Amino acid sequence: MDTLRRSLSRWKRYHIKVHLADEDLMMPLTVRPRDTVMDLRALLVREGITSWKKTFYYNSRQLEEHETLKEANIQNGSVLLLVSNK
């Protein structure tokens, strides 16, 4: 049963939103639990949004670059905050 659960998690998708504080914009993204913050940055760049000098926050906690969404306890429907570094 664990093997089946692990193989199904590979196909799991989350629909999250990234709040771009500087532009006051909500960007919807479809991600996987094993995606990292760096993967999120790449998705935003594909959408035309530069995020390299910005920091991601979730539940008032700064996310690390190599942290997966699963490690950060990000679930379907979560909202991440993207703030410029000053």
C-alpha positions, 0 to 999 in steps of 0.5 A: 500500500505504501508503494502505491501511495508513493507512486500516486504522490508523483502525480499529485498536483496542488493549485496554489497562489503566489501573492506578488506584494509589489504588484498587488497581484495574485498569480495562480500556479499548479505545482507538485509537492516535491517542487522546490522554491527554485522550481516556483521561481522558474514557473514565475519566470515562464509567466513573465515575472522576475522573482530572483531578488525576492523572498517567498514566505508561507505562514510568516516563515521564510522559505529556503531555496531547496525546501520542497513544498511538502517540507514546508507543509504547503497544501492545495489552495495555499497562498505564498507571499513574494516580497522584494528584498530590501 
